[in-house]
């Protein structure tokens, strides 16, 4: 069963919408593990993320450092805050794939 980490701030409307959409998806399609904990996008990644197997990550990020930490995990990413990504001036193929999404 696929496992997806949701790294969004549930205190914000966007984050609550992502959590609600994920719950609706699971109710209608099933077979998806969702990992989430209270997360502040400016505090860095949760410690469990580096040891937990994930098939993908949906995240709202605030800093280039957070993006780089996610990039090292080498899993598919869906990210909010494109301006942060552009400011990092990436040169590798992973960044090129983000630009074409």
C-alpha positions as CSV (number, residue, x, y, z in Angstrom):
1,X,0.0,0.0,0.0
2,X,1.5,3.4,-1.0
3,X,2.5,5.8,1.8
4,X,2.3,9.5,1.4
5,X,3.7,12.1,3.8
6,X,1.7,15.4,4.0
7,X,3.9,18.2,5.3
8,X,1.4,21.0,5.5
9,X,0.4,23.4,8.2
10,X,-3.1,22.4,9.3
11,X,-3.4,25.8,11.0
12,X,-3.6,27.4,7.5
13,X,-6.5,27.1,5.1
14,X,-4.4,25.6,2.4
15,X,-3.1,22.9,4.8
16,X,-6.6,22.0,6.0
17,X,-7.7,21.8,2.4
18,X,-4.9,19.3,1.6
19,X,-5.7,17.2,4.6
20,X,-9.4,17.2,3.7
21,X,-8.7,16.3,0.1
22,X,-6.4,13.4,1.2
23,X,-9.1,12.1,3.6
24,X,-11.7,12.3,0.8
25,X,-9.4,10.4,-1.6
26,X,-8.8,7.6,0.9
27,X,-12.6,7.3,1.6
28,X,-13.4,7.0,-2.1
29,X,-10.3,5.0,-3.3
30,X,-8.8,3.4,-0.2
31,X,-5.4,1.7,-0.1
32,X,-3.3,4.7,0.8
33,X,-1.4,5.4,4.0
34,X,-1.1,9.0,5.0
35,X,1.5,10.3,7.4
36,X,1.0,13.7,9.0
37,X,1.8,15.5,12.1
38,X,1.6,19.2,13.2
39,X,4.2,20.9,11.0
40,X,5.5,24.4,10.8
41,X,7.1,24.9,7.4
42,X,9.8,27.2,8.8
43,X,11.0,24.7,11.5
44,X,12.5,22.1,9.2
45,X,11.4,18.5,8.5
46,X,10.0,16.2,11.1
47,X,12.6,13.7,12.4
48,X,10.6,10.7,11.5
49,X,10.6,11.6,7.8
50,X,14.2,10.3,7.3
51,X,13.5,6.9,8.7
52,X,9.9,6.3,7.5
53,X,9.5,4.8,4.0
54,X,7.4,7.2,1.8
55,X,6.3,6.8,-1.8
56,X,5.8,10.5,-2.2
57,X,5.5,13.8,-0.3
58,X,3.1,16.7,-0.6
59,X,4.6,19.7,1.1
60,X,4.2,23.4,1.6
61,X,7.7,24.8,2.1
62,X,9.0,28.2,3.0
63,X,12.8,27.9,2.6
64,X,15.3,26.6,0.1
65,X,16.9,24.6,2.9
66,X,13.7,22.7,3.4
67,X,13.5,21.9,-0.3
68,X,17.1,20.7,-0.3
69,X,16.3,18.4,2.7
70,X,13.3,17.0,0.9
71,X,15.3,16.5,-2.3
72,X,17.9,14.3,-0.6
73,X,15.1,11.8,0.3
74,X,14.8,11.0,-3.4
75,X,11.0,10.5,-3.5
76,X,8.5,12.2,-5.8
77,X,7.5,15.6,-4.4
78,X,4.5,17.8,-4.9
79,X,5.3,21.3,-3.5
80,X,3.6,24.6,-2.9
81,X,5.6,27.8,-2.9
82,X,7.1,27.7,-6.3
83,X,8.9,31.1,-5.7
84,X,11.1,29.4,-3.2
85,X,12.1,26.7,-5.7
86,X,12.9,29.3,-8.4
87,X,15.1,31.2,-6.0
88,X,17.3,28.2,-5.3
89,X,18.7,28.2,-8.9
90,X,18.7,24.5,-9.3
91,X,20.8,22.9,-12.1
92,X,20.0,19.2,-11.7
93,X,17.4,17.1,-13.6
94,X,15.1,16.9,-10.6
95,X,14.7,20.6,-10.6
96,X,14.0,20.6,-14.3
97,X,11.2,18.1,-13.8
98,X,9.6,20.5,-11.2
99,X,9.7,23.4,-13.7
100,X,7.9,21.3,-16.3
101,X,5.0,20.2,-14.0
